[in-house]
Amino acid sequence: MDSIIARYNVPVPRYTSYPPANFFRDDYDERDLIRAIDASNRQEPAHLSFYIHLPYCNRMCHYCGCNAYPRTRGSSDSDYVEAVIREAEIVCRHIDPDRKIAQIHYGGGSPSTFDPGLIRKINETLFSRFGTIDNPEIAIECHPGYMRESTYEQLADAGFNRMSIGIQDFNPAVLKASNRLPSLLPMKELFALLREREIRINLDFIYGLPLQTVESFTDTIAQAIDLSPDRLVTFSYAHMPHLFPRQKLLERKGLPSEELKNNLYHAAQQLLLQGGYQQIGLDHYVKEEDELYQALSGGTLHRNFQGYCTRRTTGQVYAFGVTAISQLTGAYAQNTKSIEEYIKTIRNGHLPVKKGYTLNREEQVTREVITTLMCNGEIHWQELAEQLHLTREEVQAMTAYSEDTMRRFADDGLILFDSEQIVMREKGSPYVRNVAASLDKLLIHTNKTFSKPI
């Protein structure tokens, strides 16, 4: 196992998008985005997915790799939300009003630290323009360290039916070392409150933080299983202090070795599988009746920037807020990182596009191939080719597919493969990103930097 870790624990993309965000171009502008939005009305999927980025945090966690900003004395939540609503109104003028909302997702930052009344105004803006599919997913990421009972209730009243609770670890020492506050409410009380309102509950954890041991982290996961959340995620901490300087603070506490981090992953995985959860992709776990597991069983699991989703809830993503990334069938577009510039640009009636990417046909096909592998753990070339209205040979030629490379993965026990398929083995699940990267032509000649799988 040590030799496998040494061989494959190398930087590769996370593939939350294809191409990865560090391939986006600086010459992509507002006109390009508007053309892409207009074109999206004629492209699949037809459903709408909205992402709202609320960037402020009351205090910064040392591990954070998100586009987050400390809430300072000069920060104005109301000015920011007003800009988000104006941006939504500009974009929605270009979207066919007959299309329906399948997803709304709030990320950050810590969106739950915003006034729920302001968040409600954003939701009402979108619901006033579009209908929804049956049982859409309206979700928000929650920092339980700042949320009282009334906060959860107000968010439920604002239309949310899923909340992702960012626990990260139940060990107080780990949280203190990471500058993370524990939940204000006792977890059983919190669960009872949300269950009464029929809110679906996600619990989010991070492995690879200082002071974590296999014993302590399995204790955390055991506590989570006892609570019985609908979904549970174990994120791998990505240490990239060259991009996020605050992460250097964790080095003083001591980060787990690659071997220990790998053991943390497998210990949590084993406990969750024994606890009745089904694994989705690399790091998500759901109950057997969850529609994500039904999609995985049928080979139709999908994902976008919001995370894993079914084809029912899959939509092209229209994103609002500073640094937010729209994820359309033919293009990506990312907003400016400057909050001041973001608000000023919106007030002047323009979209604050800073960079983006237009995908050619080959890249769109490669995206489908990589997404299929990342989500479902397997590729059946003929089946995928038929969906794309191409031959198997044409699909493979549009990627960097190499039988020699696949044979090396197979010899190391990571995959099963032949001319018809690639199937990840259980041993290879932590390295699905490596297999996906081997199919990516854009990585053949690149100086881009990425995080390690473990």
C-alpha positions in Angstrom: 0.0 0.0 0.0 2.9 2.4 0.8 4.2 2.0 -2.8 0.7 2.7 -4.2 0.4 5.9 -2.1 3.9 7.0 -3.2 3.1 6.4 -6.9 -0.4 8.0 -7.1 -0.5 10.6 -4.3 0.6 13.3 -6.8 -1.2 16.6 -7.7 -4.2 16.0 -10.0 -7.4 18.0 -10.6 -10.4 17.5 -8.4 -12.6 17.7 -11.5 -15.5 19.5 -9.9 -15.5 21.1 -13.4 -13.9 20.2 -16.7 -11.7 21.9 -17.6 -10.6 22.8 -14.1 -11.0 26.4 -13.0 -7.3 27.2 -13.4 -7.7 26.8 -17.2 -10.2 29.7 -17.4 -9.1 32.6 -19.6 -8.8 36.3 -18.6 -10.1 37.5 -22.0 -13.6 36.1 -21.4 -16.0 38.9 -20.7 -19.6 39.9 -20.1 -20.5 39.7 -23.8 -19.2 36.1 -23.9 -21.3 35.2 -20.9 -24.5 36.7 -22.3 -24.0 34.8 -25.6 -23.5 31.6 -23.5 -26.7 32.2 -21.5 -28.7 32.8 -24.6 -27.4 29.6 -26.1 -28.1 27.7 -22.9 -31.8 28.0 -23.5 -31.4 25.7 -26.5 -29.0 23.2 -24.7 -29.4 20.3 -22.3 -30.0 20.0 -19.4 -33.0 22.4 -19.6 -33.5 22.6 -15.8 -32.1 25.6 -13.9 -29.6 25.4 -11.1 -28.7 28.6 -9.2 -25.6 29.0 -7.0 -25.4 32.0 -4.7 -22.1 32.9 -3.1 -22.2 34.7 0.2 -18.6 35.2 1.1 -18.4 36.6 4.6 -17.2 34.7 7.7 -17.2 35.9 11.2 -13.8 34.3 11.7 -11.6 32.4 9.3 -10.9 28.7 9.7 -7.2 28.0 9.2 -7.9 25.1 6.7 -10.2 27.2 4.5 -9.6 26.9 0.7 -12.8 28.7 -0.2 -13.3 32.2 -1.7 -14.1 33.6 1.8 -13.6 37.0 3.3 -13.6 38.1 7.0 -16.7 40.2 8.0 -15.2 43.6 9.0 -16.6 46.8 10.3 -17.0 48.1 6.8 -18.8 45.0 5.4 -22.4 45.6 4.4 -24.5 42.4 4.1 -27.5 44.4 2.7 -25.4 46.1 0.0 -23.9 42.8 -1.0 -27.3 41.0 -1.2 -28.8 44.0 -3.1 -26.0 43.4 -5.7 -26.7 39.7 -5.9 -30.4 40.3 -6.5 -29.6 42.9 -9.3 -27.1 40.4 -10.9 -29.8 37.7 -10.8 -32.3 40.1 -12.5 -29.8 40.9 -15.3 -29.1 37.2 -16.0 -32.7 36.0 -15.7 -33.8 38.4 -18.4 -31.8 36.2 -20.8 -33.2 32.9 -19.5 -36.4 31.3 -21.0 -39.1 31.9 -18.3 -40.6 28.4 -19.1 -37.6 26.7 -17.7 -37.8 25.3 -14.2 -35.6 25.5 -11.1 -34.2 22.1 -10.0 -31.6 23.4 -7.5 -30.7 26.4 -5.5 -27.5 26.2 -3.5 -25.9 28.8 -1.1 -22.2 28.5 -0.4 -19.5 30.7 0.9 -18.0 31.9 3.1 -20.5 31.2 5.8 -23.9 32.0 4.2 -25.8 31.1 7.3 -24.2 34.1 9.1 -26.2 36.4 6.8 -29.6 37.7 8.0 -32.1 35.1 7.0 -34.4 37.9 5.9 -31.9 39.0 3.3 -31.5 35.4 2.0 -35.2 35.1 1.7 -35.3 38.1 -0.6 -32.9 36.3 -3.0 -35.0 33.2 -3.0 -38.2 35.2 -3.6 -36.5 36.9 -6.6 -35.8 33.5 -8.2 -39.2 31.9 -7.3 -41.0 34.9 -8.7 -39.5 34.4 -12.2 -39.5 30.6 -12.6 -41.5 27.6 -11.5 -39.8 24.6 -9.9 -39.7 20.9 -10.7 -41.4 18.6 -8.2 -39.3 18.5 -5.0 -36.5 20.8 -6.0 -33.4 20.9 -3.9 -33.0 24.2 -2.0 -29.9 23.9 0.0 -27.6 26.1 2.2 -24.2 25.5 3.8 -24.5 26.1 7.6 -21.9 27.1 10.2 -23.5 25.6 13.4 -21.1 27.7 15.5 -23.3 30.8 15.0 -26.8 29.4 14.5 -29.5 29.5 17.2 -32.8 27.7 16.9 -34.4 30.8 15.4 -31.9 30.9 12.6 -32.7 27.4 11.5 -36.4 28.1 11.7 -36.1 31.3 9.6 -34.1 29.5 6.9 -36.7 26.8 6.8 -39.4 29.5 6.3 -37.3 31.0 3.5 -37.8 27.8 1.5 -34.8 25.6 2.3 -35.4 21.9 2.4 -31.7 20.7 2.8 -29.0 22.0 5.2 -25.4 21.0 5.1 -24.0 21.4 8.6 -20.3 22.0 8.6 -19.2 20.0 11.7 -15.7 19.2 10.3 -14.8 17.2 13.5 -16.5 16.6 16.9 -13.1 16.7 18.7 -12.8 20.1 20.4 -9.0 20.0 20.2 -9.1 19.5 16.5 -11.6 22.4 16.1 -9.5 24.7 18.3 -6.4 23.9 16.3 -8.3 24.8 13.1 -9.9 28.0 14.5 -13.3 26.4 14.1 -16.2 26.9 16.5 -18.4 23.9 17.6 -22.1 23.9 17.2 -24.1 26.3 19.5 -26.9 23.8 19.7 -26.5 20.2 21.0 -26.6 17.9 17.9 -29.6 15.9 19.1 -31.5 19.1 19.7 -30.5 20.4 16.3 -31.6 17.2 14.5 -34.9 17.1 16.3 -35.5 20.7 15.2 -34.7 20.1 11.6 -36.6 16.7 11.4 -39.7 18.4 12.7 -39.5 20.9 9.8 -38.8 18.0 7.4 -35.4 19.4 6.5 -33.0 16.9 5.0 -29.7 17.0 6.8 -26.1 16.7 5.5 -23.1 16.5 7.9 -19.7 17.6 6.5 -16.4 16.5 7.9 -12.7 17.0 7.0 -9.9 14.5 7.4 -6.3 15.5 7.3 -6.4 18.2 10.1 -3.9 18.6 12.9 -4.4 16.4 16.0 -6.6 13.9 14.2 -5.9 10.2 14.9 -7.6 7.1 13.5 -9.1 6.6 16.9 -10.4 10.2 17.3 -11.7 10.5 13.8 -13.6 7.1 13.9 -15.1 8.4 17.2 -16.3 11.5 15.3 -17.8 9.4 12.5 -19.4 7.0 15.0 -21.1 10.0 16.7 -22.3 11.1 13.2 -23.7 7.6 12.4 -25.7 7.6 15.7 -27.3 10.9 14.6 -28.3 9.3 11.3 -28.0 12.2 8.9 -29.5 11.8 5.4 -26.0 12.3 3.8 -22.5 12.6 5.1 -19.4 13.8 3.5 -15.7 13.3 4.4 -13.7 15.9 2.6 -10.0 15.5 2.1 -8.2 18.6 3.4 -6.2 20.1 0.6 -3.0 21.8 1.9 -2.1 24.5 -0.6 -0.6 27.4 1.4 0.9 29.0 -1.7 -2.8 29.8 -2.6 -4.2 30.1 0.9 -1.5 31.5 3.2 -3.7 31.1 6.3 -3.2 27.3 5.9 0.5 27.8 7.1 -0.9 28.2 10.6 -1.9 24.5 10.6 1.8 23.5 10.0 2.6 24.7 13.4 0.2 22.2 14.9 1.5 19.4 12.7 -0.4 17.9 9.8 -1.0 14.1 9.5 1.4 12.1 7.2 0.1 10.8 3.9 -0.1 7.4 5.4 -2.1 8.5 8.4 -4.4 10.6 6.2 -5.0 7.5 4.0 -5.8 5.5 7.2 -8.3 8.2 8.3 -10.1 7.9 5.0 -10.3 4.1 5.1 -11.3 3.9 8.7 -14.1 6.4 8.2 -15.2 4.6 5.0 -15.3 1.2 6.7 -17.3 2.5 9.6 -19.8 4.2 7.4 -20.3 1.2 5.2 -20.8 -1.0 8.3 -23.3 1.7 9.6 -25.6 1.2 6.6 -24.4 4.0 4.4 -23.7 3.6 0.7 -20.6 5.4 -0.8 -21.2 7.9 -3.6 -18.1 8.9 -5.5 -15.0 9.5 -3.5 -16.3 11.1 -0.3 -20.1 11.1 -0.1 -22.2 8.6 1.8 -26.0 8.3 1.7 -28.7 6.0 2.8 -29.9 3.2 0.5 -33.2 4.9 -0.2 -31.5 8.2 -1.2 -32.1 9.1 -4.8 -28.3 9.6 -5.3 -27.8 5.9 -4.5 -30.6 5.0 -6.9 -28.9 7.1 -9.6 -25.5 5.4 -8.8 -27.1 2.0 -9.0 -28.5 2.9 -12.5 -25.2 4.4 -13.7 -26.8 7.9 -14.0 -25.2 9.8 -11.2 -24.1 13.3 -12.1 -22.4 16.3 -10.5 -21.8 20.0 -10.9 -20.2 22.7 -8.7 -22.9 22.1 -6.1 -21.9 18.4 -5.7 -23.5 15.1 -6.7 -27.0 15.2 -8.2 -29.3 13.1 -10.2 -30.4 13.7 -13.7 -33.7 14.8 -12.3 -32.1 17.7 -10.3 -29.3 18.4 -12.8 -29.4 21.8 -14.3 -27.1 24.3 -16.0 -25.6 26.4 -13.2 -26.2 30.2 -13.2 -24.0 31.6 -10.4 -24.3 35.0 -8.5 -22.0 36.7 -6.2 -18.3 37.5 -5.9 -16.1 34.7 -7.4 -19.1 32.7 -8.3 -18.8 30.4 -11.3 -21.5 29.7 -13.8 -21.4 26.3 -15.3 -23.3 26.1 -18.6 -23.2 23.4 -21.2 -20.9 25.4 -23.5 -19.1 27.7 -21.2 -17.9 28.6 -17.7 -17.8 32.2 -16.4 -16.3 33.4 -13.1 -17.1 36.7 -11.4 -14.5 39.1 -9.9 -12.8 38.4 -6.6 -13.1 42.0 -5.4 -16.3 42.6 -3.4 -15.9 46.4 -4.1 -15.6 45.9 -7.8 -18.4 43.3 -7.8 -20.9 45.7 -6.2 -19.8 48.7 -8.3 -20.1 46.8 -11.6 -23.6 45.5 -10.8 -24.7 49.0 -9.8 -23.5 50.2 -13.2 -25.8 47.7 -14.9 -23.1 45.2 -16.0 -22.1 41.6 -15.1 -18.8 41.4 -13.2 -17.3 38.7 -15.3 -13.5 38.3 -14.7 -12.6 35.1 -16.5 -14.2 32.1 -18.3 -13.9 29.4 -20.8 -15.7 28.3 -23.9 -15.7 24.5 -24.4 -15.2 23.0 -27.9 -16.9 19.8 -28.9 -13.9 17.6 -27.9 -13.8 19.2 -24.4 -17.5 18.7 -23.9 -17.1 15.0 -24.7 -14.1 14.7 -22.4 -16.2 16.4 -19.7 -18.8 13.7 -20.1 -16.3 10.9 -19.9 -14.5 12.3 -16.8 -17.8 13.1 -15.1 -19.1 9.6 -15.7 -16.0 8.0 -14.2 -15.9 10.4 -11.2 -19.6 9.9 -10.4 -20.3 6.3 -11.2 -16.8 4.7 -10.9 -17.0 3.2 -14.4 -17.2 4.0 -18.1 -18.9 1.8 -20.6 -17.6 3.2 -23.8 -20.3 2.0 -26.2 -23.2 3.2 -23.9 -21.6 6.6 -23.5 -20.9 6.9 -27.2 -24.5 6.3 -28.0 -25.6 9.0 -25.6 -23.1 11.4 -27.3 -24.2 10.3 -30.8 -20.6 9.2 -31.6 -18.7 5.9 -32.1 -16.7 4.4 -29.3 -13.5 5.1 -31.2 -14.4 8.7 -31.7 -15.1 9.2 -28.0 -11.8 7.6 -27.0 -9.9 9.6 -29.6 -11.3 12.9 -28.1 -9.7 11.9 -24.8 -6.1 11.0 -23.9 -7.1 7.3 -23.5 -4.2 4.9 -23.6 -4.4 1.2 -23.2 -0.8 1.1 -21.8 -1.7 3.6 -19.1 -4.9 1.7 -18.2 -2.9 -1.5 -18.0 -0.6 0.1 -15.5 -3.6 1.1 -13.4 -4.9 -2.5 -13.7 -1.6 -4.0 -12.8 -1.6 -1.9 -9.6 -5.1 -3.2 -8.7 -6.8 0.2 -9.2 -9.1 -0.7 -12.1 -10.6 -3.5 -14.2 -10.5 -2.7 -17.9 -10.9 -4.0 -21.4 -11.7 -2.5 -24.8 -15.4 -2.0 -23.6 -15.0 -0.5 -20.2 -13.1 1.0 -17.2 -14.3 0.0 -13.8 -12.7 1.3 -10.6 -11.9 -1.3 -8.0 -12.4 -0.7 -4.3 -8.7 -0.4 -3.7 -8.5 2.3 -6.4 -11.4 4.5 -5.2 -9.1 7.1 -3.5 -7.3 7.4 -6.9 -10.2 7.9 -9.2 -8.9 11.4 -9.9 -5.6 9.9 -11.2 -7.5 7.7 -13.6 -9.6 10.6 -14.8 -6.5 12.8 -15.2 -5.0 10.1 -17.5 -8.0 10.8 -19.9 -7.4 14.5 -20.0 -5.6 15.9 -23.0 -5.2 19.3 -21.4 -2.8 17.8 -18.8 -0.4 16.5 -21.4 1.4 19.9 -21.6 0.5 22.1 -18.6 2.2 24.0 -15.8 -1.1 24.2 -13.7 -0.9 23.2 -10.1 -3.4 20.9 -8.3 -3.9 19.2 -4.9 -3.0 15.6 -4.0 -5.7 12.9 -3.8 -4.7 11.9 -0.2 
